[in-house]
């Protein structure tokens, strides 16, 4: 009797579905163990082991490509969609880890516990992308968020980092409450936490669609995710946390976890609430416009570059939301493409900031960048490429990504939304170009002597340049993959 | 007869109280307690609905919520201690280094 039960339970377990995150967690745990036996301050091994872990994980992600793996009673799925997003997270984590060692040494925290935390956070993001049950998505979100709270407050003697961590924690936990209440209400309406079952149930019982409980659940779940994506009006934490957190973590947060929140948001909206599509696209239309406008307009007034990039990341979340409003194949695949492109270009820009900053980073202002392009030609050119890509100028990844997203919006009949998006890109030219004006048309400051060029950071910058240009010049191949990845 | 609606009403009131507390209180630990109140009101909703629907999913979810809340408490209190060490206060009005 017991034997039968075990067999029934094991039938639905498919380890392939969770293999990538499992391997990543094993590497993280192993690294924590190894750290115990090594003297404090040795970090090189941690960088190598985490990079190897990311590559091995990447190999296992492809098991799910074209051959979807469903596991644990359909609570997790490693399908094309999850695989594409997982690669995005791995790219983001890899670039972040490459630039971290140098930065942590400079700021006086050569601590190897940092790297396992990045790996766990990435694993949580992967759970979010492959979760097909509210429970797995919630757990992935929390694994990711708890790791990020620690990483944001990692410099425990710096008040700014403390503030970033505490703020992120309080507001993150607050938004989790909303998400959970939404899940509870939807569970009450449909009697299930499985995404597909919720969708089928709502589709079969159309009388429930106008039920206040359903609508409240939808809105509360959306609030939970919009907070993580940093959409106006749930963006207030973003600039503070991005400015206070360690720079590599800021880079990581703006690419990996944001993409993860988009992944599960897309999946939930498409699997559970497809019957309510007109309602939620109307809601997201307004939020997308607000996000683009507020993000871009406030970014204009910023003088701190890290904070400016924080506001620009809010604006970029708005562009990606346009793809969700379009809610068609090209819009969705545009989001996938854009998230990958954004990982390359934004993390690249932050990697330049890692090299350009002094200890404490007081010099990361526009003034501090005066003449930077002449004194440090390689970094100047790299920054120029990343800024072009963030602006969305050809031939860079940002252009291709925006092109697909706005094409999706036009195809779905949202011409005005696309027009507003393009106008916003034009506004963003102002503050991105201003950085370049300071870099190339101002007299250089005398003290650029501190800028050293460690190999690992340069490697991450070169990879980011290669990614930004490859996705910009020949976007077709990756875009085809993204099209295969959407539902 | 007390039914599922009563439980859900109590849970909704608790959730609203938690939200109100987060928005009005100034002490980080009290804010965190209000967040815990919100999470527990969600737990109450889940259990009431689980009983009402005769399905176990809701109760299992509650276990996960409690586990996660414990993990969050560990991290959150650690963050508050580091903040207190540097600023000698956990008043959120003091969290003002980073602005505009």
Boltz contact constraints between the chains, C-beta under 6 A:
constraints:
  - contact:
      token1: [A, 135]
      token2: [B, 61]
      max_distance: 6.0
  - contact:
      token1: [A, 142]
      token2: [B, 68]
      max_distance: 6.0
  - contact:
      token1: [A, 146]
      token2: [B, 71]
      max_distance: 6.0
  - contact:
      token1: [A, 146]
      token2: [B, 75]
      max_distance: 6.0
  - contact:
      token1: [A, 149]
      token2: [B, 75]
      max_distance: 6.0
  - contact:
      token1: [A, 150]
      token2: [B, 75]
      max_distance: 6.0
  - contact:
      token1: [A, 153]
      token2: [B, 79]
      max_distance: 6.0
  - contact:
      token1: [A, 156]
      token2: [B, 82]
      max_distance: 6.0
  - contact:
      token1: [A, 159]
      token2: [B, 86]
      max_distance: 6.0
  - contact:
      token1: [A, 159]
      token2: [B, 97]
      max_distance: 6.0
  - contact:
      token1: [A, 160]
      token2: [B, 97]
      max_distance: 6.0
  - contact:
      token1: [A, 162]
      token2: [B, 82]
      max_distance: 6.0
  - contact:
      token1: [A, 162]
      token2: [B, 83]
      max_distance: 6.0
  - contact:
      token1: [A, 162]
      token2: [B, 86]
      max_distance: 6.0
  - contact:
      token1: [A, 163]
      token2: [B, 95]
      max_distance: 6.0
  - contact:
      token1: [A, 163]
      token2: [B, 97]
      max_distance: 6.0
  - contact:
      token1: [A, 163]
      token2: [B, 98]
      max_distance: 6.0
  - contact:
      token1: [A, 165]
      token2: [B, 79]
      max_distance: 6.0
  - contact:
      token1: [A, 166]
      token2: [B, 79]
      max_distance: 6.0
  - contact:
      token1: [A, 166]
      token2: [B, 83]
      max_distance: 6.0
  - contact:
      token1: [A, 169]
      token2: [B, 76]
      max_distance: 6.0
  - contact:
      token1: [A, 169]
      token2: [B, 79]
      max_distance: 6.0
  - contact:
      token1: [A, 170]
      token2: [B, 31]
      max_distance: 6.0
  - contact:
      token1: [A, 173]
      token2: [B, 35]
      max_distance: 6.0
  - contact:
      token1: [A, 173]
      token2: [B, 72]
      max_distance: 6.0
  - contact:
      token1: [A, 174]
      token2: [B, 22]
      max_distance: 6.0
  - contact:
      token1: [A, 174]
      token2: [B, 35]
      max_distance: 6.0
  - contact:
      token1: [A, 177]
      token2: [B, 35]
      max_distance: 6.0
  - contact:
      token1: [A, 177]
      token2: [B, 38]
      max_distance: 6.0
  - contact:
      token1: [A, 177]
      token2: [B, 39]
      max_distance: 6.0
  - contact:
      token1: [A, 180]
      token2: [B, 42]
      max_distance: 6.0
  - contact:
      token1: [A, 181]
      token2: [B, 15]
      max_distance: 6.0
  - contact:
      token1: [A, 181]
      token2: [B, 42]
      max_distance: 6.0
  - contact:
      token1: [A, 184]
      token2: [B, 42]
      max_distance: 6.0
  - contact:
      token1: [A, 184]
      token2: [B, 45]
      max_distance: 6.0
  - contact:
      token1: [A, 184]
      token2: [B, 46]
      max_distance: 6.0
  - contact:
      token1: [A, 187]
      token2: [B, 49]
      max_distance: 6.0
  - contact:
      token1: [A, 187]
      token2: [B, 58]
      max_distance: 6.0
  - contact:
      token1: [A, 188]
      token2: [B, 49]
      max_distance: 6.0
  - contact:
      token1: [A, 191]
      token2: [B, 53]
      max_distance: 6.0
  - contact:
      token1: [A, 191]
      token2: [B, 55]
      max_distance: 6.0
  - contact:
      token1: [A, 193]
      token2: [B, 57]
      max_distance: 6.0
  - contact:
      token1: [A, 240]
      token2: [B, 98]
      max_distance: 6.0
  - contact:
      token1: [A, 243]
      token2: [B, 98]
      max_distance: 6.0
  - contact:
      token1: [A, 244]
      token2: [B, 98]
      max_distance: 6.0
